[in-house]
Amino acid sequence: MKTIVTRDILETFKRSSDKQSLKASVGRAIFCPRCENLMDYRRAVEFSVWENETGKCATVRAICAPCWDGVRELVTKPGMKYRVDVIDGRKL
Ligand SMILES: [Zn+2]
């Protein structure tokens, strides 16, 4: 029981920090870099690219959800060099 409660709190916390992060990225970009439509964080995706070797974050970008669906396979293709973290506003 205790474990479940703790996990719940962590999950809630992660979700709200993901939302803040996504909102901030969307707020910085305002327009989708691909289709140039105005972005709404509930219909946008933030993805961050991490270098495996250094553990450093190479880039954090926001993109609208329809465009993300178009490039997802390309961006998240598993590679030796990079790892990609994704926050999908539609799932928050
Ligand atoms: Zn777009």
PDB file of the backbone (N, CA, C, O) and the ligand in Angstrom, with CONECT records:
HET     ZN  A 101       1
ATOM      1  N   MET A   1       0.842  -1.211   0.000  1.00  0.00           N
ATOM      2  CA  MET A   1       0.000   0.000   0.000  1.00  0.00           C
ATOM      3  C   MET A   1       0.876   1.259   0.000  1.00  0.00           C
ATOM      4  O   MET A   1       0.664   2.189  -0.778  1.00  0.00           O
ATOM      5  N   LYS A   2       1.851   1.254   0.886  1.00  0.00           N
ATOM      6  CA  LYS A   2       2.728   2.416   1.000  1.00  0.00           C
ATOM      7  C   LYS A   2       3.447   2.683  -0.334  1.00  0.00           C
ATOM      8  O   LYS A   2       3.567   3.826  -0.775  1.00  0.00           O
ATOM      9  N   THR A   3       3.917   1.601  -0.957  1.00  0.00           N
ATOM     10  CA  THR A   3       4.642   1.720  -2.218  1.00  0.00           C
ATOM     11  C   THR A   3       3.760   2.352  -3.289  1.00  0.00           C
ATOM     12  O   THR A   3       4.197   3.220  -4.044  1.00  0.00           O
ATOM     13  N   ILE A   4       2.527   1.905  -3.337  1.00  0.00           N
ATOM     14  CA  ILE A   4       1.594   2.403  -4.349  1.00  0.00           C
ATOM     15  C   ILE A   4       1.363   3.906  -4.156  1.00  0.00           C
ATOM     16  O   ILE A   4       1.353   4.670  -5.121  1.00  0.00           O
ATOM     17  N   VAL A   5       1.178   4.318  -2.903  1.00  0.00           N
ATOM     18  CA  VAL A   5       0.950   5.733  -2.619  1.00  0.00           C
ATOM     19  C   VAL A   5       2.164   6.555  -3.049  1.00  0.00           C
ATOM     20  O   VAL A   5       2.018   7.600  -3.682  1.00  0.00           O
ATOM     21  N   THR A   6       3.349   6.085  -2.705  1.00  0.00           N
ATOM     22  CA  THR A   6       4.570   6.812  -3.053  1.00  0.00           C
ATOM     23  C   THR A   6       4.716   6.927  -4.566  1.00  0.00           C
ATOM     24  O   THR A   6       5.065   7.982  -5.095  1.00  0.00           O
ATOM     25  N   ARG A   7       4.445   5.839  -5.237  1.00  0.00           N
ATOM     26  CA  ARG A   7       4.569   5.833  -6.691  1.00  0.00           C
ATOM     27  C   ARG A   7       3.573   6.820  -7.311  1.00  0.00           C
ATOM     28  O   ARG A   7       3.869   7.512  -8.285  1.00  0.00           O
ATOM     29  N   ASP A   8       2.388   6.853  -6.707  1.00  0.00           N
ATOM     30  CA  ASP A   8       1.355   7.776  -7.158  1.00  0.00           C
ATOM     31  C   ASP A   8       1.809   9.225  -7.055  1.00  0.00           C
ATOM     32  O   ASP A   8       1.622  10.019  -7.977  1.00  0.00           O
ATOM     33  N   ILE A   9       2.404   9.549  -5.927  1.00  0.00           N
ATOM     34  CA  ILE A   9       2.876  10.918  -5.697  1.00  0.00           C
ATOM     35  C   ILE A   9       3.987  11.254  -6.686  1.00  0.00           C
ATOM     36  O   ILE A   9       4.000  12.336  -7.274  1.00  0.00           O
ATOM     37  N   LEU A  10       4.899  10.338  -6.859  1.00  0.00           N
ATOM     38  CA  LEU A  10       5.992  10.567  -7.808  1.00  0.00           C
ATOM     39  C   LEU A  10       5.461  10.770  -9.217  1.00  0.00           C
ATOM     40  O   LEU A  10       5.921  11.646  -9.949  1.00  0.00           O
ATOM     41  N   GLU A  11       4.495   9.957  -9.581  1.00  0.00           N
ATOM     42  CA  GLU A  11       3.888  10.034 -10.906  1.00  0.00           C
ATOM     43  C   GLU A  11       3.221  11.397 -11.103  1.00  0.00           C
ATOM     44  O   GLU A  11       3.377  12.032 -12.145  1.00  0.00           O
ATOM     45  N   THR A  12       2.483  11.830 -10.091  1.00  0.00           N
ATOM     46  CA  THR A  12       1.812  13.126 -10.145  1.00  0.00           C
ATOM     47  C   THR A  12       2.832  14.247 -10.254  1.00  0.00           C
ATOM     48  O   THR A  12       2.652  15.198 -11.014  1.00  0.00           O
ATOM     49  N   PHE A  13       3.901  14.122  -9.485  1.00  0.00           N
ATOM     50  CA  PHE A  13       4.944  15.142  -9.494  1.00  0.00           C
ATOM     51  C   PHE A  13       5.616  15.215 -10.867  1.00  0.00           C
ATOM     52  O   PHE A  13       5.843  16.300 -11.402  1.00  0.00           O
ATOM     53  N   LYS A  14       5.926  14.053 -11.422  1.00  0.00           N
ATOM     54  CA  LYS A  14       6.590  14.005 -12.718  1.00  0.00           C
ATOM     55  C   LYS A  14       5.693  14.625 -13.785  1.00  0.00           C
ATOM     56  O   LYS A  14       6.140  15.388 -14.641  1.00  0.00           O
ATOM     57  N   ARG A  15       4.423  14.273 -13.704  1.00  0.00           N
ATOM     58  CA  ARG A  15       3.473  14.782 -14.674  1.00  0.00           C
ATOM     59  C   ARG A  15       3.405  16.312 -14.622  1.00  0.00           C
ATOM     60  O   ARG A  15       3.384  16.967 -15.665  1.00  0.00           O
ATOM     61  N   SER A  16       3.371  16.874 -13.431  1.00  0.00           N
ATOM     62  CA  SER A  16       3.246  18.319 -13.340  1.00  0.00           C
ATOM     63  C   SER A  16       4.563  18.995 -13.740  1.00  0.00           C
ATOM     64  O   SER A  16       4.535  20.090 -14.301  1.00  0.00           O
ATOM     65  N   SER A  17       5.704  18.377 -13.469  1.00  0.00           N
ATOM     66  CA  SER A  17       6.951  19.012 -13.908  1.00  0.00           C
ATOM     67  C   SER A  17       7.119  18.865 -15.422  1.00  0.00           C
ATOM     68  O   SER A  17       7.680  19.749 -16.069  1.00  0.00           O
ATOM     69  N   ASP A  18       6.640  17.760 -15.986  1.00  0.00           N
ATOM     70  CA  ASP A  18       6.642  17.602 -17.442  1.00  0.00           C
ATOM     71  C   ASP A  18       5.807  18.698 -18.089  1.00  0.00           C
ATOM     72  O   ASP A  18       6.185  19.278 -19.106  1.00  0.00           O
ATOM     73  N   LYS A  19       4.664  18.963 -17.471  1.00  0.00           N
ATOM     74  CA  LYS A  19       3.753  19.963 -18.026  1.00  0.00           C
ATOM     75  C   LYS A  19       4.417  21.344 -18.001  1.00  0.00           C
ATOM     76  O   LYS A  19       4.320  22.103 -18.965  1.00  0.00           O
ATOM     77  N   GLN A  20       5.092  21.662 -16.890  1.00  0.00           N
ATOM     78  CA  GLN A  20       5.782  22.953 -16.784  1.00  0.00           C
ATOM     79  C   GLN A  20       6.860  23.078 -17.852  1.00  0.00           C
ATOM     80  O   GLN A  20       7.019  24.122 -18.484  1.00  0.00           O
ATOM     81  N   SER A  21       7.588  21.997 -18.035  1.00  0.00           N
ATOM     82  CA  SER A  21       8.676  21.994 -19.006  1.00  0.00           C
ATOM     83  C   SER A  21       8.135  22.175 -20.426  1.00  0.00           C
ATOM     84  O   SER A  21       8.668  22.954 -21.217  1.00  0.00           O
ATOM     85  N   LEU A  22       7.085  21.451 -20.722  1.00  0.00           N
ATOM     86  CA  LEU A  22       6.462  21.538 -22.038  1.00  0.00           C
ATOM     87  C   LEU A  22       5.908  22.942 -22.286  1.00  0.00           C
ATOM     88  O   LEU A  22       6.097  23.522 -23.355  1.00  0.00           O
ATOM     89  N   LYS A  23       5.219  23.471 -21.268  1.00  0.00           N
ATOM     90  CA  LYS A  23       4.653  24.821 -21.385  1.00  0.00           C
ATOM     91  C   LYS A  23       5.749  25.842 -21.662  1.00  0.00           C
ATOM     92  O   LYS A  23       5.577  26.744 -22.483  1.00  0.00           O
ATOM     93  N   ALA A  24       6.882  25.693 -20.969  1.00  0.00           N
ATOM     94  CA  ALA A  24       7.993  26.631 -21.140  1.00  0.00           C
ATOM     95  C   ALA A  24       8.559  26.556 -22.557  1.00  0.00           C
ATOM     96  O   ALA A  24       8.841  27.584 -23.173  1.00  0.00           O
ATOM     97  N   SER A  25       8.725  25.337 -23.072  1.00  0.00           N
ATOM     98  CA  SER A  25       9.262  25.171 -24.422  1.00  0.00           C
ATOM     99  C   SER A  25       8.322  25.738 -25.467  1.00  0.00           C
ATOM    100  O   SER A  25       8.747  26.405 -26.411  1.00  0.00           O
ATOM    101  N   VAL A  26       7.032  25.464 -25.285  1.00  0.00           N
ATOM    102  CA  VAL A  26       6.038  25.970 -26.234  1.00  0.00           C
ATOM    103  C   VAL A  26       5.996  27.497 -26.154  1.00  0.00           C
ATOM    104  O   VAL A  26       5.860  28.178 -27.171  1.00  0.00           O
ATOM    105  N   GLY A  27       6.114  28.024 -24.935  1.00  0.00           N
ATOM    106  CA  GLY A  27       6.099  29.469 -24.727  1.00  0.00           C
ATOM    107  C   GLY A  27       7.283  30.162 -25.396  1.00  0.00           C
ATOM    108  O   GLY A  27       7.161  31.279 -25.897  1.00  0.00           O
ATOM    109  N   ARG A  28       8.439  29.476 -25.396  1.00  0.00           N
ATOM    110  CA  ARG A  28       9.635  30.043 -26.030  1.00  0.00           C
ATOM    111  C   ARG A  28       9.508  30.017 -27.545  1.00  0.00           C
ATOM    112  O   ARG A  28       9.863  30.978 -28.227  1.00  0.00           O
ATOM    113  N   ALA A  29       8.996  28.905 -28.062  1.00  0.00           N
ATOM    114  CA  ALA A  29       8.958  28.743 -29.516  1.00  0.00           C
ATOM    115  C   ALA A  29       7.755  29.465 -30.131  1.00  0.00           C
ATOM    116  O   ALA A  29       7.856  30.042 -31.214  1.00  0.00           O
ATOM    117  N   ILE A  30       6.625  29.426 -29.434  1.00  0.00           N
ATOM    118  CA  ILE A  30       5.338  30.001 -29.862  1.00  0.00           C
ATOM    119  C   ILE A  30       4.792  29.332 -31.119  1.00  0.00           C
ATOM    120  O   ILE A  30       3.679  28.806 -31.117  1.00  0.00           O
ATOM    121  N   PHE A  31       5.585  29.354 -32.193  1.00  0.00           N
ATOM    122  CA  PHE A  31       5.125  28.732 -33.436  1.00  0.00           C
ATOM    123  C   PHE A  31       5.848  27.411 -33.672  1.00  0.00           C
ATOM    124  O   PHE A  31       7.011  27.246 -33.303  1.00  0.00           O
ATOM    125  N   CYS A  32       5.148  26.488 -34.285  1.00  0.00           N
ATOM    126  CA  CYS A  32       5.768  25.218 -34.622  1.00  0.00           C
ATOM    127  C   CYS A  32       6.878  25.460 -35.644  1.00  0.00           C
ATOM    128  O   CYS A  32       6.657  26.140 -36.646  1.00  0.00           O
ATOM    129  N   PRO A  33       8.070  24.911 -35.398  1.00  0.00           N
ATOM    130  CA  PRO A  33       9.187  25.152 -36.334  1.00  0.00           C
ATOM    131  C   PRO A  33       8.972  24.501 -37.699  1.00  0.00           C
ATOM    132  O   PRO A  33       9.666  24.837 -38.660  1.00  0.00           O
ATOM    133  N   ARG A  34       8.029  23.585 -37.793  1.00  0.00           N
ATOM    134  CA  ARG A  34       7.858  22.850 -39.046  1.00  0.00           C
ATOM    135  C   ARG A  34       6.721  23.425 -39.887  1.00  0.00           C
ATOM    136  O   ARG A  34       6.911  23.737 -41.062  1.00  0.00           O
ATOM    137  N   CYS A  35       5.530  23.566 -39.279  1.00  0.00           N
ATOM    138  CA  CYS A  35       4.379  24.026 -40.077  1.00  0.00           C
ATOM    139  C   CYS A  35       4.045  25.496 -39.788  1.00  0.00           C
ATOM    140  O   CYS A  35       3.188  26.088 -40.445  1.00  0.00           O
ATOM    141  N   GLU A  36       4.748  26.082 -38.777  1.00  0.00           N
ATOM    142  CA  GLU A  36       4.583  27.493 -38.414  1.00  0.00           C
ATOM    143  C   GLU A  36       3.205  27.848 -37.893  1.00  0.00           C
ATOM    144  O   GLU A  36       2.818  29.016 -37.898  1.00  0.00           O
ATOM    145  N   ASN A  37       2.464  26.849 -37.446  1.00  0.00           N
ATOM    146  CA  ASN A  37       1.193  27.133 -36.774  1.00  0.00           C
ATOM    147  C   ASN A  37       1.462  27.503 -35.320  1.00  0.00           C
ATOM    148  O   ASN A  37       2.463  27.087 -34.737  1.00  0.00           O
ATOM    149  N   LEU A  38       0.565  28.282 -34.748  1.00  0.00           N
ATOM    150  CA  LEU A  38       0.648  28.637 -33.347  1.00  0.00           C
ATOM    151  C   LEU A  38       0.485  27.367 -32.504  1.00  0.00           C
ATOM    152  O   LEU A  38      -0.418  26.567 -32.748  1.00  0.00           O
ATOM    153  N   MET A  39       1.350  27.191 -31.529  1.00  0.00           N
ATOM    154  CA  MET A  39       1.280  25.964 -30.735  1.00  0.00           C
ATOM    155  C   MET A  39       0.521  26.158 -29.429  1.00  0.00           C
ATOM    156  O   MET A  39       0.528  27.227 -28.820  1.00  0.00           O
ATOM    157  N   ASP A  40      -0.124  25.085 -29.037  1.00  0.00           N
ATOM    158  CA  ASP A  40      -0.812  25.012 -27.750  1.00  0.00           C
ATOM    159  C   ASP A  40      -0.184  23.817 -27.037  1.00  0.00           C
ATOM    160  O   ASP A  40      -0.069  22.743 -27.629  1.00  0.00           O
ATOM    161  N   TYR A  41       0.219  23.978 -25.795  1.00  0.00           N
ATOM    162  CA  TYR A  41       0.968  22.887 -25.145  1.00  0.00           C
ATOM    163  C   TYR A  41       0.176  21.587 -25.065  1.00  0.00           C
ATOM    164  O   TYR A  41       0.761  20.506 -24.995  1.00  0.00           O
ATOM    165  N   ARG A  42      -1.163  21.686 -25.075  1.00  0.00           N
ATOM    166  CA  ARG A  42      -1.960  20.458 -25.026  1.00  0.00           C
ATOM    167  C   ARG A  42      -1.928  19.690 -26.345  1.00  0.00           C
ATOM    168  O   ARG A  42      -2.279  18.512 -26.410  1.00  0.00           O
ATOM    169  N   ARG A  43      -1.491  20.399 -27.405  1.00  0.00           N
ATOM    170  CA  ARG A  43      -1.365  19.733 -28.710  1.00  0.00           C
ATOM    171  C   ARG A  43       0.047  19.922 -29.241  1.00  0.00           C
ATOM    172  O   ARG A  43       0.265  20.154 -30.430  1.00  0.00           O
ATOM    173  N   ALA A  44       0.993  19.817 -28.324  1.00  0.00           N
ATOM    174  CA  ALA A  44       2.390  19.960 -28.722  1.00  0.00           C
ATOM    175  C   ALA A  44       3.232  18.906 -28.012  1.00  0.00           C
ATOM    176  O   ALA A  44       2.797  18.291 -27.038  1.00  0.00           O
ATOM    177  N   VAL A  45       4.425  18.716 -28.513  1.00  0.00           N
ATOM    178  CA  VAL A  45       5.332  17.720 -27.969  1.00  0.00           C
ATOM    179  C   VAL A  45       6.689  18.389 -27.733  1.00  0.00           C
ATOM    180  O   VAL A  45       7.196  19.115 -28.587  1.00  0.00           O
ATOM    181  N   GLU A  46       7.260  18.129 -26.561  1.00  0.00           N
ATOM    182  CA  GLU A  46       8.622  18.594 -26.312  1.00  0.00           C
ATOM    183  C   GLU A  46       9.541  17.390 -26.394  1.00  0.00           C
ATOM    184  O   GLU A  46       9.294  16.368 -25.754  1.00  0.00           O
ATOM    185  N   PHE A  47      10.590  17.508 -27.173  1.00  0.00           N
ATOM    186  CA  PHE A  47      11.551  16.406 -27.170  1.00  0.00           C
ATOM    187  C   PHE A  47      12.945  16.934 -26.879  1.00  0.00           C
ATOM    188  O   PHE A  47      13.347  17.988 -27.370  1.00  0.00           O
ATOM    189  N   SER A  48      13.662  16.187 -26.078  1.00  0.00           N
ATOM    190  CA  SER A  48      15.028  16.578 -25.752  1.00  0.00           C
ATOM    191  C   SER A  48      15.974  15.476 -26.192  1.00  0.00           C
ATOM    192  O   SER A  48      15.692  14.287 -26.042  1.00  0.00           O
ATOM    193  N   VAL A  49      17.089  15.898 -26.733  1.00  0.00           N
ATOM    194  CA  VAL A  49      18.076  14.972 -27.268  1.00  0.00           C
ATOM    195  C   VAL A  49      19.287  14.966 -26.335  1.00  0.00           C
ATOM    196  O   VAL A  49      19.869  16.014 -26.055  1.00  0.00           O
ATOM    197  N   TRP A  50      19.661  13.774 -25.858  1.00  0.00           N
ATOM    198  CA  TRP A  50      20.764  13.633 -24.907  1.00  0.00           C
ATOM    199  C   TRP A  50      21.898  12.849 -25.548  1.00  0.00           C
ATOM    200  O   TRP A  50      21.685  11.819 -26.187  1.00  0.00           O
ATOM    201  N   GLU A  51      23.102  13.362 -25.362  1.00  0.00           N
ATOM    202  CA  GLU A  51      24.266  12.632 -25.857  1.00  0.00           C
ATOM    203  C   GLU A  51      24.591  11.520 -24.875  1.00  0.00           C
ATOM    204  O   GLU A  51      24.807  11.772 -23.689  1.00  0.00           O
ATOM    205  N   ASN A  52      24.626  10.310 -25.362  1.00  0.00           N
ATOM    206  CA  ASN A  52      24.904   9.174 -24.486  1.00  0.00           C
ATOM    207  C   ASN A  52      26.289   9.254 -23.853  1.00  0.00           C
ATOM    208  O   ASN A  52      26.472   8.928 -22.680  1.00  0.00           O
ATOM    209  N   GLU A  53      27.238   9.684 -24.633  1.00  0.00           N
ATOM    210  CA  GLU A  53      28.624   9.672 -24.185  1.00  0.00           C
ATOM    211  C   GLU A  53      28.872  10.650 -23.041  1.00  0.00           C
ATOM    212  O   GLU A  53      29.523  10.310 -22.053  1.00  0.00           O
ATOM    213  N   THR A  54      28.351  11.858 -23.181  1.00  0.00           N
ATOM    214  CA  THR A  54      28.627  12.901 -22.197  1.00  0.00           C
ATOM    215  C   THR A  54      27.482  13.062 -21.188  1.00  0.00           C
ATOM    216  O   THR A  54      27.669  13.648 -20.122  1.00  0.00           O
ATOM    217  N   GLY A  55      26.299  12.541 -21.529  1.00  0.00           N
ATOM    218  CA  GLY A  55      25.139  12.725 -20.663  1.00  0.00           C
ATOM    219  C   GLY A  55      24.579  14.132 -20.746  1.00  0.00           C
ATOM    220  O   GLY A  55      23.718  14.515 -19.954  1.00  0.00           O
ATOM    221  N   LYS A  56      25.072  14.904 -21.714  1.00  0.00           N
ATOM    222  CA  LYS A  56      24.612  16.282 -21.866  1.00  0.00           C
ATOM    223  C   LYS A  56      23.393  16.372 -22.765  1.00  0.00           C
ATOM    224  O   LYS A  56      23.177  15.546 -23.652  1.00  0.00           O
ATOM    225  N   CYS A  57      22.600  17.413 -22.501  1.00  0.00           N
ATOM    226  CA  CYS A  57      21.430  17.645 -23.328  1.00  0.00           C
ATOM    227  C   CYS A  57      21.844  18.451 -24.549  1.00  0.00           C
ATOM    228  O   CYS A  57      22.318  19.580 -24.422  1.00  0.00           O
ATOM    229  N   ALA A  58      21.665  17.869 -25.736  1.00  0.00           N
ATOM    230  CA  ALA A  58      22.089  18.529 -26.967  1.00  0.00           C
ATOM    231  C   ALA A  58      21.092  19.605 -27.374  1.00  0.00           C
ATOM    232  O   ALA A  58      21.482  20.694 -27.795  1.00  0.00           O
ATOM    233  N   THR A  59      19.822  19.302 -27.248  1.00  0.00           N
ATOM    234  CA  THR A  59      18.806  20.276 -27.627  1.00  0.00           C
ATOM    235  C   THR A  59      17.456  19.928 -27.011  1.00  0.00           C
ATOM    236  O   THR A  59      17.164  18.761 -26.750  1.00  0.00           O
ATOM    237  N   VAL A  60      16.643  20.942 -26.784  1.00  0.00           N
ATOM    238  CA  VAL A  60      15.260  20.738 -26.354  1.00  0.00           C
ATOM    239  C   VAL A  60      14.391  21.529 -27.318  1.00  0.00           C
ATOM    240  O   VAL A  60      14.569  22.736 -27.476  1.00  0.00           O
ATOM    241  N   ARG A  61      13.459  20.853 -27.956  1.00  0.00           N
ATOM    242  CA  ARG A  61      12.624  21.518 -28.949  1.00  0.00           C
ATOM    243  C   ARG A  61      11.155  21.225 -28.690  1.00  0.00           C
ATOM    244  O   ARG A  61      10.794  20.187 -28.135  1.00  0.00           O
ATOM    245  N   ALA A  62      10.330  22.157 -29.103  1.00  0.00           N
ATOM    246  CA  ALA A  62       8.895  21.930 -29.073  1.00  0.00           C
ATOM    247  C   ALA A  62       8.398  21.888 -30.511  1.00  0.00           C
ATOM    248  O   ALA A  62       8.906  22.594 -31.382  1.00  0.00           O
ATOM    249  N   ILE A  63       7.412  21.059 -30.738  1.00  0.00           N
ATOM    250  CA  ILE A  63       6.849  20.912 -32.088  1.00  0.00           C
ATOM    251  C   ILE A  63       5.368  20.565 -31.908  1.00  0.00           C
ATOM    252  O   ILE A  63       4.998  19.955 -30.905  1.00  0.00           O
ATOM    253  N   CYS A  64       4.527  20.941 -32.853  1.00  0.00           N
ATOM    254  CA  CYS A  64       3.107  20.647 -32.677  1.00  0.00           C
ATOM    255  C   CYS A  64       2.866  19.146 -32.881  1.00  0.00           C
ATOM    256  O   CYS A  64       3.629  18.464 -33.565  1.00  0.00           O
ATOM    257  N   ALA A  65       1.790  18.658 -32.272  1.00  0.00           N
ATOM    258  CA  ALA A  65       1.540  17.213 -32.259  1.00  0.00           C
ATOM    259  C   ALA A  65       1.420  16.588 -33.656  1.00  0.00           C
ATOM    260  O   ALA A  65       2.011  15.536 -33.896  1.00  0.00           O
ATOM    261  N   PRO A  66       0.671  17.205 -34.587  1.00  0.00           N
ATOM    262  CA  PRO A  66       0.577  16.598 -35.922  1.00  0.00           C
ATOM    263  C   PRO A  66       1.935  16.485 -36.609  1.00  0.00           C
ATOM    264  O   PRO A  66       2.211  15.486 -37.273  1.00  0.00           O
ATOM    265  N   CYS A  67       2.791  17.507 -36.453  1.00  0.00           N
ATOM    266  CA  CYS A  67       4.123  17.438 -37.054  1.00  0.00           C
ATOM    267  C   CYS A  67       4.957  16.374 -36.355  1.00  0.00           C
ATOM    268  O   CYS A  67       5.700  15.634 -37.001  1.00  0.00           O
ATOM    269  N   TRP A  68       4.833  16.299 -35.028  1.00  0.00           N
ATOM    270  CA  TRP A  68       5.580  15.290 -34.284  1.00  0.00           C
ATOM    271  C   TRP A  68       5.243  13.894 -34.808  1.00  0.00           C
ATOM    272  O   TRP A  68       6.127  13.059 -35.001  1.00  0.00           O
ATOM    273  N   ASP A  69       3.960  13.659 -35.034  1.00  0.00           N
ATOM    274  CA  ASP A  69       3.558  12.339 -35.522  1.00  0.00           C
ATOM    275  C   ASP A  69       4.226  12.027 -36.856  1.00  0.00           C
ATOM    276  O   ASP A  69       4.471  10.866 -37.184  1.00  0.00           O
ATOM    277  N   GLY A  70       4.519  13.084 -37.625  1.00  0.00           N
ATOM    278  CA  GLY A  70       5.174  12.893 -38.907  1.00  0.00           C
ATOM    279  C   GLY A  70       6.674  12.621 -38.803  1.00  0.00           C
ATOM    280  O   GLY A  70       7.240  11.926 -39.647  1.00  0.00           O
ATOM    281  N   VAL A  71       7.318  13.167 -37.771  1.00  0.00           N
ATOM    282  CA  VAL A  71       8.785  13.023 -37.690  1.00  0.00           C
ATOM    283  C   VAL A  71       9.242  12.064 -36.587  1.00  0.00           C
ATOM    284  O   VAL A  71      10.429  11.764 -36.463  1.00  0.00           O
ATOM    285  N   ARG A  72       8.278  11.588 -35.790  1.00  0.00           N
ATOM    286  CA  ARG A  72       8.621  10.773 -34.618  1.00  0.00           C
ATOM    287  C   ARG A  72       9.575   9.615 -34.925  1.00  0.00           C
ATOM    288  O   ARG A  72      10.575   9.418 -34.235  1.00  0.00           O
ATOM    289  N   GLU A  73       9.254   8.868 -35.953  1.00  0.00           N
ATOM    290  CA  GLU A  73      10.071   7.690 -36.244  1.00  0.00           C
ATOM    291  C   GLU A  73      11.509   8.060 -36.575  1.00  0.00           C
ATOM    292  O   GLU A  73      12.453   7.354 -36.219  1.00  0.00           O
ATOM    293  N   LEU A  74      11.646   9.175 -37.258  1.00  0.00           N
ATOM    294  CA  LEU A  74      12.976   9.644 -37.632  1.00  0.00           C
ATOM    295  C   LEU A  74      13.762  10.092 -36.399  1.00  0.00           C
ATOM    296  O   LEU A  74      14.935   9.754 -36.234  1.00  0.00           O
ATOM    297  N   VAL A  75      13.088  10.861 -35.535  1.00  0.00           N
ATOM    298  CA  VAL A  75      13.760  11.457 -34.377  1.00  0.00           C
ATOM    299  C   VAL A  75      14.083  10.419 -33.303  1.00  0.00           C
ATOM    300  O   VAL A  75      15.144  10.469 -32.681  1.00  0.00           O
ATOM    301  N   THR A  76      13.163   9.482 -33.092  1.00  0.00           N
ATOM    302  CA  THR A  76      13.360   8.537 -31.988  1.00  0.00           C
ATOM    303  C   THR A  76      14.055   7.244 -32.431  1.00  0.00           C
ATOM    304  O   THR A  76      14.156   6.284 -31.668  1.00  0.00           O
ATOM    305  N   LYS A  77      14.526   7.242 -33.669  1.00  0.00           N
ATOM    306  CA  LYS A  77      15.241   6.066 -34.145  1.00  0.00           C
ATOM    307  C   LYS A  77      16.386   5.742 -33.177  1.00  0.00           C
ATOM    308  O   LYS A  77      17.237   6.595 -32.924  1.00  0.00           O
ATOM    309  N   PRO A  78      16.412   4.539 -32.643  1.00  0.00           N
ATOM    310  CA  PRO A  78      17.432   4.252 -31.640  1.00  0.00           C
ATOM    311  C   PRO A  78      18.838   4.352 -32.215  1.00  0.00           C
ATOM    312  O   PRO A  78      19.145   3.747 -33.242  1.00  0.00           O
ATOM    313  N   GLY A  79      19.682   5.117 -31.544  1.00  0.00           N
ATOM    314  CA  GLY A  79      21.046   5.289 -32.023  1.00  0.00           C
ATOM    315  C   GLY A  79      22.028   5.076 -30.886  1.00  0.00           C
ATOM    316  O   GLY A  79      21.651   5.080 -29.714  1.00  0.00           O
ATOM    317  N   MET A  80      23.264   4.894 -31.235  1.00  0.00           N
ATOM    318  CA  MET A  80      24.289   4.700 -30.222  1.00  0.00           C
ATOM    319  C   MET A  80      24.642   6.022 -29.556  1.00  0.00           C
ATOM    320  O   MET A  80      25.025   6.061 -28.387  1.00  0.00           O
ATOM    321  N   LYS A  81      24.507   7.100 -30.312  1.00  0.00           N
ATOM    322  CA  LYS A  81      25.003   8.388 -29.834  1.00  0.00           C
ATOM    323  C   LYS A  81      24.005   9.181 -28.999  1.00  0.00           C
ATOM    324  O   LYS A  81      24.377   9.900 -28.072  1.00  0.00           O
ATOM    325  N   TYR A  82      22.728   9.033 -29.350  1.00  0.00           N
ATOM    326  CA  TYR A  82      21.739   9.892 -28.711  1.00  0.00           C
ATOM    327  C   TYR A  82      20.575   9.127 -28.103  1.00  0.00           C
ATOM    328  O   TYR A  82      20.213   8.034 -28.537  1.00  0.00           O
ATOM    329  N   ARG A  83      20.009   9.745 -27.087  1.00  0.00           N
ATOM    330  CA  ARG A  83      18.792   9.231 -26.485  1.00  0.00           C
ATOM    331  C   ARG A  83      17.783  10.383 -26.546  1.00  0.00           C
ATOM    332  O   ARG A  83      18.151  11.534 -26.313  1.00  0.00           O
ATOM    333  N   VAL A  84      16.541  10.092 -26.851  1.00  0.00           N
ATOM    334  CA  VAL A  84      15.542  11.143 -26.981  1.00  0.00           C
ATOM    335  C   VAL A  84      14.440  10.954 -25.938  1.00  0.00           C
ATOM    336  O   VAL A  84      13.824   9.892 -25.845  1.00  0.00           O
ATOM    337  N   ASP A  85      14.209  12.011 -25.155  1.00  0.00           N
ATOM    338  CA  ASP A  85      13.101  12.010 -24.198  1.00  0.00           C
ATOM    339  C   ASP A  85      11.957  12.826 -24.774  1.00  0.00           C
ATOM    340  O   ASP A  85      12.174  13.875 -25.379  1.00  0.00           O
ATOM    341  N   VAL A  86      10.751  12.343 -24.584  1.00  0.00           N
ATOM    342  CA  VAL A  86       9.602  12.996 -25.190  1.00  0.00           C
ATOM    343  C   VAL A  86       8.539  13.304 -24.128  1.00  0.00           C
ATOM    344  O   VAL A  86       8.235  12.466 -23.280  1.00  0.00           O
ATOM    345  N   ILE A  87       7.992  14.494 -24.187  1.00  0.00           N
ATOM    346  CA  ILE A  87       6.833  14.839 -23.363  1.00  0.00           C
ATOM    347  C   ILE A  87       5.703  15.185 -24.330  1.00  0.00           C
ATOM    348  O   ILE A  87       5.774  16.169 -25.065  1.00  0.00           O
ATOM    349  N   ASP A  88       4.679  14.368 -24.313  1.00  0.00           N
ATOM    350  CA  ASP A  88       3.557  14.557 -25.233  1.00  0.00           C
ATOM    351  C   ASP A  88       2.406  15.244 -24.503  1.00  0.00           C
ATOM    352  O   ASP A  88       1.816  14.670 -23.588  1.00  0.00           O
ATOM    353  N   GLY A  89       2.093  16.460 -24.904  1.00  0.00           N
ATOM    354  CA  GLY A  89       1.056  17.247 -24.250  1.00  0.00           C
ATOM    355  C   GLY A  89      -0.324  16.608 -24.305  1.00  0.00           C
ATOM    356  O   GLY A  89      -1.183  16.899 -23.472  1.00  0.00           O
ATOM    357  N   ARG A  90      -0.535  15.743 -25.282  1.00  0.00           N
ATOM    358  CA  ARG A  90      -1.830  15.077 -25.405  1.00  0.00           C
ATOM    359  C   ARG A  90      -2.027  14.029 -24.325  1.00  0.00           C
ATOM    360  O   ARG A  90      -3.148  13.589 -24.069  1.00  0.00           O
ATOM    361  N   LYS A  91      -0.917  13.626 -23.685  1.00  0.00           N
ATOM    362  CA  LYS A  91      -1.012  12.566 -22.677  1.00  0.00           C
ATOM    363  C   LYS A  91      -0.932  13.117 -21.257  1.00  0.00           C
ATOM    364  O   LYS A  91      -1.031  12.355 -20.295  1.00  0.00           O
ATOM    365  N   LEU A  92      -0.755  14.415 -21.115  1.00  0.00           N
ATOM    366  CA  LEU A  92      -0.611  14.982 -19.769  1.00  0.00           C
ATOM    367  C   LEU A  92      -1.968  15.234 -19.130  1.00  0.00           C
ATOM    368  O   LEU A  92      -2.037  15.709 -17.996  1.00  0.00           O
TER     369      LEU A  92
HETATM  370 ZN    ZN A 101       3.587  21.780 -36.815  1.00  0.00          ZN2+
END
